[in-house]
């Protein structure tokens, strides 16, 4: 971890030019990338850590090894990493090495891929995970997803409490309460319509089918956890996941395949 400390890292790579965006691989999803030096980006990350913006999605540095050749040595899986990914005498085939660095509220939208391990070197990160039947792709920035998910959970908690009250023989006691429910339903409908626009909507909504627009499957099947500096998180093959950096975070991830993780359809 000492090689990834601020001063040592800047000394080696501060003058390098890197590509950043609101989401990883932004230009592949119709989003705009920006090119900055590593030193200026780290300065922006540090500034955002002190005074996080409440009006704009922060830029995130996330890329694969071939696009970050100057980080090849740091990103190369160590013997210890390869040993941890060896099972019953078979070694894993690591085919993607990824580097990430971002300020608080940056992160990755919901997506899925092959099995992966994520090494958080410094920082703190929140994860949301979905079992394969509920995986989907999104271009919605992580902080906006978090905000909408929080709203959806509050609405669901309120609805559950009201249903329990009705079950005990209670009832809605005021027109104001009725109007509040209507407002909540309308707001939820507006949010679902926005998410349904997907890649072509220009608003960064969830790219999904109509069956995925409702928040209920998301909140029902969702698993959440927090990753701390030094933690390694394993994401199984085809599990959907999104991440949000709670603190400025830096780390590496490895996508891999292994015979024991490959379904046998024979």
Backbone as CSV, one residue per row, in Angstrom:
resi,resn,N_x,N_y,N_z,CA_x,CA_y,CA_z,C_x,C_y,C_z
1,UNK,0.820,-1.216,0.000,0.000,0.000,0.000,0.851,1.262,0.000
2,UNK,2.101,1.169,0.464,2.945,2.363,0.524,3.227,2.922,-0.868
3,UNK,3.269,2.049,-1.884,3.515,2.522,-3.249,2.354,3.351,-3.780
4,UNK,1.178,3.212,-3.164,0.003,3.944,-3.608,-0.245,5.176,-2.743
5,UNK,0.643,5.459,-1.816,0.504,6.662,-0.994,0.630,7.898,-1.884
6,UNK,0.000,8.990,-1.465,-0.141,10.179,-2.306,1.175,10.675,-2.896
7,UNK,2.143,10.974,-2.062,3.373,11.603,-2.540,4.141,10.686,-3.487
8,UNK,4.253,9.415,-3.131,4.974,8.467,-3.979,4.268,8.293,-5.319
9,UNK,2.937,8.232,-5.273,2.157,8.049,-6.498,2.287,9.269,-7.408
10,UNK,2.181,10.468,-6.831,2.309,11.694,-7.622,3.704,11.836,-8.218
11,UNK,4.697,11.458,-7.468,6.072,11.569,-7.965,6.260,10.719,-9.213
12,UNK,5.651,9.546,-9.228,5.808,8.644,-10.370,4.907,9.018,-11.541
13,UNK,3.689,9.477,-11.251,2.690,9.568,-12.320,1.976,10.921,-12.434
14,UNK,2.391,11.916,-11.671,1.675,13.188,-11.661,1.548,13.856,-13.012
15,UNK,2.518,13.685,-13.907,2.491,14.356,-15.216,1.731,13.566,-16.278
16,UNK,1.302,12.364,-15.958,0.596,11.533,-16.936,-0.796,12.094,-17.224
17,UNK,-1.224,11.959,-18.479,-2.565,12.396,-18.881,-3.513,11.209,-18.784
18,UNK,-4.657,11.419,-18.127,-5.644,10.358,-17.939,-7.014,10.837,-18.402
19,UNK,-7.892,9.887,-18.667,-9.253,10.180,-19.118,-10.226,9.940,-17.975
20,UNK,-11.088,10.924,-17.711,-12.071,10.816,-16.630,-13.461,11.143,-17.176
21,UNK,-14.483,10.691,-16.471,-15.856,10.951,-16.887,-16.815,10.743,-15.737
22,UNK,-18.088,11.077,-15.959,-19.093,10.887,-14.904,-19.261,9.418,-14.558
23,UNK,-19.062,8.552,-15.558,-19.168,7.112,-15.359,-17.971,6.449,-16.044
24,UNK,-17.624,5.220,-15.683,-16.532,4.532,-16.374,-16.827,4.359,-17.864
25,UNK,-15.797,4.496,-18.688,-15.919,4.326,-20.140,-17.043,5.195,-20.703
26,UNK,-17.073,6.446,-20.265,-18.190,7.340,-20.573,-18.451,7.468,-22.068
27,UNK,-17.400,7.600,-22.879,-17.622,7.820,-24.313,-18.264,6.624,-24.992
28,UNK,-18.153,5.442,-24.413,-18.806,4.270,-24.970,-20.304,4.269,-24.750
29,UNK,-20.791,5.169,-23.903,-22.219,5.257,-23.600,-22.786,6.619,-23.976
30,UNK,-22.122,7.298,-24.897,-22.626,8.587,-25.348,-22.366,9.722,-24.387
31,UNK,-21.519,9.493,-23.400,-21.171,10.530,-22.433,-19.843,11.176,-22.827
32,UNK,-19.557,12.320,-22.232,-18.341,13.055,-22.566,-17.209,12.699,-21.603
33,UNK,-16.026,12.467,-22.150,-14.818,12.283,-21.357,-14.042,13.588,-21.265
34,UNK,-13.157,13.665,-20.284,-12.227,14.781,-20.186,-10.823,14.232,-19.991
35,UNK,-9.843,14.922,-20.543,-8.451,14.534,-20.354,-7.765,15.542,-19.445
36,UNK,-7.130,15.035,-18.399,-6.454,15.880,-17.407,-5.165,15.188,-16.982
37,UNK,-4.269,15.924,-16.362,-3.083,15.275,-15.801,-3.468,14.589,-14.495
38,UNK,-2.727,13.564,-14.156,-2.987,12.856,-12.909,-2.885,13.809,-11.720
39,UNK,-1.909,14.718,-11.753,-1.725,15.654,-10.641,-2.930,16.567,-10.476
40,UNK,-3.454,17.101,-11.589,-4.604,18.000,-11.487,-5.853,17.240,-11.059
41,UNK,-5.973,15.983,-11.504,-7.138,15.201,-11.095,-7.080,14.873,-9.608
42,UNK,-5.912,14.494,-9.113,-5.779,14.200,-7.684,-6.069,15.449,-6.858
43,UNK,-5.652,16.618,-7.350,-5.970,17.870,-6.653,-7.478,18.079,-6.602
44,UNK,-8.180,17.760,-7.706,-9.639,17.886,-7.737,-10.293,16.894,-6.783
45,UNK,-9.746,15.680,-6.710,-10.266,14.668,-5.782,-10.124,15.144,-4.346
46,UNK,-8.979,15.705,-4.019,-8.740,16.196,-2.659,-9.651,17.373,-2.337
47,UNK,-9.855,18.258,-3.300,-10.744,19.396,-3.082,-12.177,18.925,-2.869
48,UNK,-12.606,17.931,-3.670,-13.962,17.392,-3.525,-14.136,16.676,-2.197
49,UNK,-13.059,16.122,-1.655,-13.139,15.446,-0.361,-13.390,16.439,0.762
50,UNK,-12.871,17.666,0.591,-13.056,18.708,1.603,-14.393,19.408,1.421
51,UNK,-14.736,19.716,0.164,-15.974,20.449,-0.141,-16.702,19.749,-1.278
52,UNK,-17.394,18.634,-0.998,-18.078,17.903,-2.070,-19.168,18.732,-2.718
53,UNK,-19.273,18.628,-4.050,-20.301,19.354,-4.791,-21.660,18.709,-4.569
54,UNK,-22.680,19.543,-4.403,-24.039,19.047,-4.221,-24.868,19.214,-5.491
55,UNK,-24.255,19.745,-6.547,-25.018,20.055,-7.754,-24.548,19.301,-8.990
56,UNK,-23.392,18.665,-8.957,-22.900,17.989,-10.154,-22.277,16.650,-9.800
57,UNK,-22.399,15.701,-10.745,-21.794,14.392,-10.530,-20.282,14.497,-10.720
58,UNK,-19.494,14.019,-9.779,-18.032,14.145,-9.877,-17.459,13.243,-10.965
59,UNK,-16.291,13.610,-11.445,-15.613,12.828,-12.475,-14.844,11.677,-11.833
60,UNK,-14.794,10.565,-12.553,-14.241,9.315,-12.031,-13.179,8.803,-12.998
61,UNK,-12.071,8.349,-12.459,-11.019,7.717,-13.257,-11.138,6.211,-13.089
62,UNK,-11.473,5.540,-14.172,-11.650,4.085,-14.147,-11.266,3.568,-15.526
63,UNK,-10.241,2.729,-15.594,-9.803,2.273,-16.908,-9.051,0.952,-16.804
64,UNK,-8.920,0.302,-17.955,-8.228,-0.984,-18.010,-6.741,-0.774,-18.284
65,UNK,-5.961,-1.794,-17.988,-4.503,-1.701,-18.070,-3.975,-1.247,-19.429
66,UNK,-4.506,-1.759,-20.569,-3.957,-1.321,-21.858,-4.049,0.185,-22.088
67,UNK,-4.999,0.845,-21.434,-5.142,2.294,-21.579,-4.341,3.070,-20.538
68,UNK,-3.703,2.347,-19.633,-2.913,2.978,-18.571,-1.564,2.262,-18.475
69,UNK,-0.841,2.276,-19.568,0.410,1.504,-19.634,1.407,1.910,-18.549
70,UNK,1.365,3.176,-18.133,2.311,3.629,-17.110,2.015,3.023,-15.739
71,UNK,0.824,2.430,-15.586,0.469,1.780,-14.322,0.597,0.259,-14.401
72,UNK,1.166,-0.216,-15.488,1.220,-1.660,-15.715,1.862,-2.406,-14.554
73,UNK,2.959,-1.869,-14.039,3.673,-2.553,-12.960,2.835,-2.610,-11.691
74,UNK,2.194,-1.471,-11.332,1.382,-1.435,-10.115,0.144,-2.320,-10.222
75,UNK,-0.423,-2.423,-11.443,-1.668,-3.157,-11.625,-1.461,-4.655,-11.809
76,UNK,-0.252,-5.064,-12.116,0.000,-6.482,-12.375,-0.345,-7.326,-11.153
77,UNK,-1.136,-8.394,-11.336,-1.492,-9.253,-10.194,-0.248,-9.858,-9.554
78,UNK,-0.148,-9.744,-8.268,0.993,-10.319,-7.557,0.820,-11.832,-7.424
79,UNK,1.882,-12.482,-6.983,1.807,-13.928,-6.750,0.746,-14.249,-5.704
80,UNK,0.603,-13.362,-4.708,-0.401,-13.583,-3.659,-1.809,-13.504,-4.231
81,UNK,-2.045,-12.558,-5.149,-3.363,-12.439,-5.785,-3.665,-13.701,-6.583
82,UNK,-2.727,-14.140,-7.380,-2.951,-15.341,-8.192,-3.174,-16.575,-7.316
83,UNK,-2.485,-16.641,-6.194,-2.660,-17.774,-5.288,-4.063,-17.783,-4.707
84,UNK,-4.567,-16.609,-4.349,-5.918,-16.527,-3.779,-6.986,-16.914,-4.802
85,UNK,-6.663,-16.775,-6.080,-7.630,-17.116,-7.123,-7.377,-18.505,-7.698
86,UNK,-6.628,-19.318,-6.982,-6.374,-20.699,-7.392,-7.214,-21.632,-6.526
87,UNK,-7.947,-22.543,-7.183,-8.812,-23.469,-6.461,-8.582,-24.882,-6.991
88,UNK,-8.361,-25.814,-6.087,-8.235,-27.235,-6.432,-7.194,-27.456,-7.535
89,UNK,-6.119,-26.731,-7.462,-5.027,-26.928,-8.407,-5.138,-26.155,-9.700
90,UNK,-6.274,-25.512,-9.938,-6.454,-24.724,-11.160,-6.280,-23.240,-10.861
91,UNK,-5.548,-22.546,-11.734,-5.348,-21.114,-11.562,-6.376,-20.338,-12.379
92,UNK,-6.715,-19.179,-11.895,-7.661,-18.326,-12.599,-7.002,-17.693,-13.818
93,UNK,-7.809,-17.439,-14.829,-7.355,-16.696,-16.005,-7.786,-15.244,-15.823
94,UNK,-6.852,-14.379,-15.454,-7.155,-12.957,-15.254,-7.033,-12.253,-16.600
95,UNK,-8.146,-11.740,-17.120,-8.115,-11.150,-18.460,-8.390,-9.651,-18.478
96,UNK,-8.796,-9.062,-17.359,-8.954,-7.606,-17.280,-8.339,-7.118,-15.977
97,UNK,-7.452,-6.142,-16.082,-6.900,-5.465,-14.911,-7.383,-4.018,-14.974
98,UNK,-8.025,-3.555,-13.916,-8.651,-2.234,-13.927,-8.163,-1.400,-12.751
99,UNK,-7.992,-0.123,-13.014,-7.562,0.835,-11.997,-8.673,1.849,-11.786
100,UNK,-8.887,2.259,-10.528,-9.888,3.298,-10.272,-9.389,4.275,-9.219
101,UNK,-9.835,5.506,-9.375,-9.528,6.582,-8.437,-10.648,7.599,-8.541
102,UNK,-11.220,7.990,-7.401,-12.305,8.956,-7.466,-12.605,9.598,-6.132
103,UNK,-13.268,10.766,-6.176,-13.636,11.487,-4.965,-14.911,10.929,-4.358
104,UNK,-15.321,11.427,-3.200,-16.618,11.030,-2.647,-17.733,11.289,-3.657
105,UNK,-18.704,10.379,-3.710,-19.882,10.453,-4.576,-19.610,10.073,-6.024
106,UNK,-18.380,9.696,-6.350,-18.128,9.110,-7.668,-18.338,7.603,-7.565
107,UNK,-18.382,6.936,-8.711,-18.556,5.495,-8.669,-19.004,4.931,-9.993
108,UNK,-19.459,3.697,-9.970,-19.857,2.987,-11.188,-21.352,2.699,-11.170
109,UNK,-22.053,2.944,-12.286,-23.474,2.589,-12.376,-23.667,1.077,-12.307
110,UNK,-24.903,0.659,-12.252,-25.224,-0.767,-12.213,-24.767,-1.435,-13.515
111,UNK,-24.061,-2.545,-13.384,-23.590,-3.306,-14.534,-23.256,-4.720,-14.067
112,UNK,-22.883,-5.585,-14.998,-22.464,-6.936,-14.615,-21.455,-7.454,-15.633
113,UNK,-20.685,-8.461,-15.227,-19.639,-9.023,-16.086,-19.175,-10.347,-15.488
114,UNK,-18.010,-10.815,-15.921,-17.451,-12.049,-15.367,-17.121,-11.856,-13.879
115,UNK,-16.754,-12.949,-13.247,-16.339,-12.881,-11.841,-15.183,-11.894,-11.691
116,UNK,-15.137,-11.216,-10.546,-14.094,-10.212,-10.323,-13.776,-10.105,-8.840
117,UNK,-12.560,-9.652,-8.563,-12.178,-9.284,-7.203,-11.757,-7.822,-7.219
118,UNK,-12.165,-7.097,-6.192,-11.888,-5.667,-6.105,-11.048,-5.394,-4.860
119,UNK,-9.862,-4.834,-5.065,-8.946,-4.499,-3.971,-9.023,-2.997,-3.713
120,UNK,-9.560,-2.610,-2.565,-9.604,-1.199,-2.189,-8.344,-0.885,-1.383
121,UNK,-7.468,-0.083,-1.957,-6.176,0.195,-1.324,-6.300,1.301,-0.288
122,UNK,-6.967,2.382,-0.650,-7.245,3.474,0.284,-8.675,3.943,0.041
123,UNK,-9.385,4.341,1.105,-10.717,4.910,0.951,-11.810,4.082,1.595
124,UNK,-13.038,4.335,1.142,-14.220,3.626,1.650,-15.264,3.634,0.546
125,UNK,-15.914,2.500,0.334,-16.781,2.324,-0.831,-18.047,1.565,-0.441
126,UNK,-19.190,2.011,-0.951,-20.454,1.299,-0.752,-20.775,0.488,-2.005
127,UNK,-21.281,-0.726,-1.774,-21.649,-1.621,-2.867,-23.130,-1.974,-2.802
128,UNK,-23.749,-2.076,-3.969,-25.080,-2.658,-4.121,-24.947,-3.819,-5.091
129,UNK,-25.495,-4.968,-4.734,-25.360,-6.163,-5.565,-26.721,-6.795,-5.815
130,UNK,-26.890,-7.316,-7.039,-28.136,-7.942,-7.459,-27.842,-9.348,-7.971
131,UNK,-28.617,-10.365,-7.560,-28.423,-11.712,-8.102,-28.637,-11.709,-9.614
132,UNK,-28.035,-12.662,-10.336,-28.118,-12.665,-11.805,-29.514,-12.479,-12.397
133,UNK,-30.575,-13.096,-11.841,-31.889,-12.874,-12.465,-32.343,-11.418,-12.428
134,UNK,-31.727,-10.613,-11.589,-32.139,-9.219,-11.430,-31.052,-8.239,-11.874
135,UNK,-30.014,-8.731,-12.549,-28.945,-7.859,-13.034,-29.430,-7.038,-14.222
136,UNK,-28.890,-5.857,-14.373,-29.177,-5.042,-15.551,-28.085,-3.998,-15.714
137,UNK,-28.105,-3.313,-16.832,-27.121,-2.274,-17.131,-27.747,-0.902,-16.981
138,UNK,-26.931,0.068,-16.552,-27.393,1.439,-16.368,-26.279,2.405,-16.730
139,UNK,-26.663,3.625,-17.097,-25.684,4.708,-17.251,-25.956,5.804,-16.229
140,UNK,-26.797,5.511,-15.262,-27.128,6.491,-14.230,-25.964,6.619,-13.244
141,UNK,-25.397,7.824,-13.075,-24.277,7.996,-12.141,-24.611,7.477,-10.749
142,UNK,-23.595,6.982,-10.064,-23.788,6.287,-8.794,-24.459,7.148,-7.738
143,UNK,-24.089,8.431,-7.652,-24.680,9.249,-6.598,-26.160,9.502,-6.845
144,UNK,-26.566,9.583,-8.129,-27.987,9.768,-8.420,-28.767,8.493,-8.122
145,UNK,-28.166,7.341,-8.458,-28.800,6.069,-8.122,-29.003,5.957,-6.617
146,UNK,-27.986,6.322,-5.845,-28.075,6.268,-4.392,-29.200,7.155,-3.884
147,UNK,-29.311,8.368,-4.442,-30.352,9.297,-4.019,-31.737,8.732,-4.309
148,UNK,-31.930,8.192,-5.511,-33.238,7.651,-5.875,-33.554,6.386,-5.086
149,UNK,-32.543,5.578,-4.830,-32.759,4.369,-4.046,-33.170,4.723,-2.624
150,UNK,-32.531,5.734,-2.042,-32.888,6.186,-0.698,-34.333,6.645,-0.664
151,UNK,-34.738,7.410,-1.685,-36.128,7.869,-1.765,-37.079,6.678,-1.879
152,UNK,-36.711,5.703,-2.725,-37.569,4.537,-2.921,-37.738,3.750,-1.628
153,UNK,-36.662,3.613,-0.874,-36.738,2.880,0.392,-37.627,3.598,1.396
154,UNK,-37.508,4.927,1.451,-38.351,5.693,2.369,-39.815,5.553,1.991
155,UNK,-40.077,5.613,0.694,-41.451,5.480,0.226,-41.989,4.091,0.551
156,UNK,-41.151,3.058,0.356,-41.569,1.694,0.651,-41.803,1.505,2.149
157,UNK,-40.949,2.092,2.984,-41.124,2.008,4.430,-42.430,2.665,4.850
158,UNK,-42.707,3.824,4.261,-43.944,4.536,4.574,-45.156,3.725,4.142
159,UNK,-45.085,3.145,2.947,-46.210,2.361,2.440,-46.444,1.130,3.306
160,UNK,-45.357,0.474,3.736,-45.486,-0.706,4.591,-46.118,-0.349,5.930
161,UNK,-45.692,0.793,6.497,-46.252,1.238,7.773,-47.736,1.547,7.639
162,UNK,-48.119,2.174,6.528,-49.530,2.499,6.312,-50.358,1.232,6.137
163,UNK,-49.795,0.245,5.435,-50.507,-1.019,5.250,-50.700,-1.728,6.586
164,UNK,-49.669,-1.663,7.441,-49.780,-2.283,8.761,-50.846,-1.591,9.592
165,UNK,-50.924,-0.267,9.471,-51.932,0.493,10.211,-53.332,0.111,9.752
166,UNK,-53.498,-0.020,8.438,-54.797,-0.434,7.905,-55.139,-1.837,8.398
167,UNK,-54.138,-2.699,8.467,-54.360,-4.058,8.939,-54.802,-4.115,10.387
168,UNK,-54.428,-3.086,11.166,-54.848,-3.028,12.571,-56.177,-2.310,12.730
169,UNK,-56.799,-1.975,11.612,-58.098,-1.318,11.687,-58.019,0.184,11.571
170,UNK,-56.826,0.714,11.311,-56.675,2.155,11.154,-57.096,2.591,9.768
171,UNK,-57.032,3.889,9.511,-57.398,4.417,8.204,-56.702,5.753,8.012
172,UNK,-56.653,6.222,6.777,-56.105,7.554,6.492,-57.004,8.582,7.150
173,UNK,-56.426,9.485,7.911,-57.232,10.384,8.734,-57.337,11.796,8.208
174,UNK,-56.666,12.110,7.116,-56.746,13.492,6.647,-56.575,13.563,5.155
175,UNK,-57.127,14.639,4.564,-56.929,14.866,3.136,-55.460,15.108,2.834
176,UNK,-54.753,15.709,3.774,-53.326,15.988,3.573,-52.558,14.694,3.386
177,UNK,-52.896,13.679,4.180,-52.225,12.394,4.044,-52.504,11.792,2.682
178,UNK,-53.759,11.925,2.225,-54.116,11.416,0.907,-53.364,12.121,-0.190
179,UNK,-53.260,13.439,-0.060,-52.519,14.195,-1.069,-51.055,13.805,-1.063
180,UNK,-50.502,13.533,0.133,-49.101,13.130,0.230,-48.847,11.838,-0.521
181,UNK,-49.781,10.873,-0.387,-49.625,9.616,-1.103,-49.668,9.837,-2.607
182,UNK,-50.591,10.679,-3.053,-50.694,10.958,-4.482,-49.428,11.613,-5.003
183,UNK,-48.908,12.546,-4.213,-47.668,13.210,-4.623,-46.525,12.210,-4.720
184,UNK,-46.448,11.302,-3.723,-45.396,10.291,-3.740,-45.514,9.402,-4.968
185,UNK,-46.758,9.000,-5.300,-46.953,8.140,-6.464,-46.556,8.854,-7.742
186,UNK,-46.922,10.155,-7.843,-46.583,10.904,-9.041,-45.080,11.081,-9.167
187,UNK,-44.430,11.388,-8.040,-42.980,11.562,-8.074,-42.297,10.268,-8.473
188,UNK,-42.790,9.153,-7.944,-42.222,7.868,-8.317,-42.421,7.575,-9.795
189,UNK,-43.605,7.929,-10.328,-43.869,7.722,-11.750,-42.939,8.561,-12.610
190,UNK,-42.732,9.813,-12.192,-41.826,10.687,-12.942,-40.418,10.115,-12.969
191,UNK,-39.951,9.624,-11.819,-38.602,9.067,-11.753,-38.488,7.821,-12.615
192,UNK,-39.534,6.975,-12.602,-39.481,5.760,-13.406,-39.487,6.083,-14.889
193,UNK,-40.233,7.110,-15.271,-40.255,7.514,-16.676,-38.890,8.008,-17.109
194,UNK,-38.239,8.777,-16.242,-36.898,9.286,-16.559,-35.909,8.158,-16.712
195,UNK,-35.961,7.163,-15.809,-35.039,6.045,-15.897,-35.290,5.224,-17.149
196,UNK,-36.543,5.164,-17.580,-36.873,4.351,-18.731,-36.305,4.867,-20.030
197,UNK,-35.809,6.111,-20.046,-35.252,6.665,-21.274,-33.945,5.999,-21.652
198,UNK,-33.214,5.467,-20.649,-32.005,4.707,-20.917,-30.933,5.510,-21.612
199,UNK,-30.153,4.836,-22.468,-29.006,5.463,-23.116,-29.434,6.619,-23.995
200,UNK,-30.543,6.493,-24.666,-30.915,7.507,-25.637,-31.601,8.708,-25.049
201,UNK,-31.889,8.710,-23.745,-32.666,9.780,-23.157,-31.871,11.019,-22.854
202,UNK,-30.555,10.906,-22.832,-29.734,12.075,-22.576,-29.699,12.487,-21.130
203,UNK,-30.480,11.819,-20.282,-30.532,12.227,-18.890,-29.801,11.295,-17.954
204,UNK,-29.145,10.277,-18.489,-28.390,9.363,-17.636,-29.265,8.428,-16.841
205,UNK,-30.449,8.063,-17.376,-31.343,7.187,-16.642,-30.950,5.736,-16.785
206,UNK,-31.660,4.847,-16.101,-31.364,3.426,-16.169,-31.698,2.896,-17.557
207,UNK,-30.756,2.240,-18.175,-30.975,1.613,-19.474,-31.544,0.233,-19.228
208,UNK,-32.834,0.062,-19.450,-33.478,-1.159,-19.025,-34.782,-1.363,-19.763
209,UNK,-35.396,-2.514,-19.584,-36.694,-2.778,-20.167,-37.775,-2.250,-19.245
210,UNK,-39.009,-2.242,-19.753,-40.115,-1.731,-18.948,-40.271,-2.513,-17.652
211,UNK,-39.976,-3.799,-17.699,-40.113,-4.626,-16.500,-39.161,-4.206,-15.399
212,UNK,-38.125,-3.457,-15.769,-37.126,-3.057,-14.796,-37.355,-1.649,-14.263
213,UNK,-38.340,-0.952,-14.781,-38.487,0.453,-14.425,-38.923,0.637,-12.983
214,UNK,-39.809,-0.229,-12.482,-40.305,-0.069,-11.122,-39.181,-0.258,-10.112
215,UNK,-39.206,0.539,-9.043,-38.151,0.449,-8.033,-38.307,-0.785,-7.155
216,UNK,-39.494,-1.390,-7.108,-39.714,-2.477,-6.164,-38.781,-3.666,-6.378
217,UNK,-38.577,-4.164,-7.631,-37.625,-5.268,-7.775,-36.224,-4.886,-7.322
218,UNK,-35.847,-3.630,-7.509,-34.518,-3.179,-7.100,-34.367,-3.256,-5.593
219,UNK,-35.311,-2.669,-4.859,-35.190,-2.639,-3.407,-35.410,-4.017,-2.795
220,UNK,-36.200,-4.871,-3.443,-36.501,-6.189,-2.888,-35.308,-7.132,-2.982
221,UNK,-34.635,-7.153,-4.118,-33.566,-8.123,-4.350,-32.177,-7.589,-4.018
222,UNK,-32.093,-6.378,-3.564,-30.819,-5.696,-3.371,-30.045,-6.203,-2.152
223,UNK,-28.736,-6.371,-2.326,-27.819,-6.629,-1.219,-26.872,-5.440,-1.119
224,UNK,-26.524,-5.046,0.100,-25.644,-3.896,0.292,-24.512,-4.244,1.252
225,UNK,-23.349,-3.627,1.025,-22.246,-3.767,1.966,-21.305,-2.581,1.805
226,UNK,-20.391,-2.448,2.746,-19.411,-1.367,2.713,-18.015,-1.974,2.706
227,UNK,-17.178,-1.491,1.819,-15.801,-1.964,1.686,-14.858,-0.925,2.281
228,UNK,-13.988,-1.376,3.168,-13.019,-0.491,3.813,-11.635,-0.698,3.205
229,UNK,-10.753,0.259,3.430,-9.389,0.159,2.914,-8.746,-1.152,3.358
230,UNK,-8.166,-1.870,2.420,-7.553,-3.160,2.711,-8.472,-4.339,2.475
231,UNK,-9.773,-4.088,2.288,-10.724,-5.168,2.032,-10.646,-5.620,0.574
232,UNK,-10.906,-6.911,0.365,-11.032,-7.477,-0.976,-12.460,-7.974,-1.123
233,UNK,-13.158,-7.531,-2.165,-14.545,-7.934,-2.369,-14.643,-8.776,-3.635
234,UNK,-15.297,-9.923,-3.516,-15.503,-10.829,-4.647,-16.905,-10.635,-5.202
235,UNK,-17.001,-10.409,-6.507,-18.288,-10.283,-7.190,-18.448,-11.494,-8.108
236,UNK,-19.424,-12.364,-7.848,-19.593,-13.556,-8.687,-19.991,-13.204,-10.122
237,UNK,-19.771,-14.140,-11.003,-20.112,-13.993,-12.416,-21.581,-13.606,-12.582
238,UNK,-21.824,-12.561,-13.373,-23.159,-12.104,-13.773,-23.959,-11.440,-12.659
239,UNK,-23.355,-11.208,-11.511,-24.046,-10.459,-10.470,-23.992,-8.969,-10.805
240,UNK,-25.155,-8.331,-10.849,-25.184,-6.896,-11.068,-24.635,-6.172,-9.851
241,UNK,-23.985,-5.040,-10.086,-23.444,-4.284,-8.954,-23.218,-2.832,-9.351
242,UNK,-23.304,-1.971,-8.348,-22.982,-0.554,-8.489,-22.138,-0.170,-7.290
243,UNK,-21.302,0.852,-7.457,-20.441,1.291,-6.357,-20.522,2.800,-6.190
244,UNK,-20.348,3.236,-4.956,-20.300,4.663,-4.640,-19.146,4.886,-3.671
245,UNK,-18.232,5.756,-4.031,-17.116,6.077,-3.141,-17.597,7.003,-2.029
246,UNK,-17.554,6.511,-0.805,-17.956,7.313,0.349,-16.842,8.287,0.701
247,UNK,-15.613,7.833,0.562,-14.430,8.675,0.718,-13.631,8.605,-0.582
248,UNK,-12.669,9.499,-0.746,-11.761,9.389,-1.884,-11.151,7.992,-1.867
249,UNK,-11.217,7.299,-2.998,-10.830,5.885,-3.029,-9.927,5.585,-4.213
250,UNK,-9.003,4.658,-3.989,-8.097,4.209,-5.039,-7.920,2.708,-4.898
251,UNK,-7.885,2.010,-6.029,-7.739,0.566,-5.958,-7.624,-0.070,-7.328
252,UNK,-7.624,-1.389,-7.338,-7.543,-2.161,-8.577,-8.562,-3.293,-8.515
253,UNK,-8.976,-3.737,-9.700,-9.916,-4.850,-9.794,-9.448,-5.790,-10.892
254,UNK,-9.774,-7.063,-10.719,-9.378,-8.075,-11.697,-10.597,-8.903,-12.077
255,UNK,-10.919,-8.914,-13.369,-11.929,-9.833,-13.875,-11.228,-11.126,-14.263
256,UNK,-11.877,-12.253,-13.982,-11.210,-13.526,-14.240,-12.225,-14.628,-14.503
257,UNK,-11.727,-15.707,-15.044,-12.528,-16.921,-15.208,-11.791,-18.072,-14.534
258,UNK,-12.546,-19.079,-14.157,-11.970,-20.252,-13.491,-12.895,-21.437,-13.771
259,UNK,-12.339,-22.629,-14.012,-13.182,-23.790,-14.315,-14.287,-24.034,-13.294
260,UNK,-14.013,-23.789,-12.023,-15.027,-24.039,-10.992,-16.145,-23.006,-11.014
261,UNK,-15.906,-21.875,-11.684,-16.916,-20.821,-11.744,-17.636,-20.794,-13.078
262,UNK,-17.323,-21.749,-13.960,-17.941,-21.812,-15.279,-19.075,-22.827,-15.261
263,UNK,-20.316,-22.404,-15.583,-21.439,-23.348,-15.587,-21.202,-24.491,-16.571
264,UNK,-21.586,-25.691,-16.181,-21.452,-26.866,-17.037,-22.813,-27.184,-17.635
265,UNK,-22.968,-26.916,-18.943,-24.244,-27.159,-19.600,-24.244,-28.489,-20.358
266,UNK,-23.139,-29.260,-20.186,-23.026,-30.505,-20.957,-23.859,-31.626,-20.407
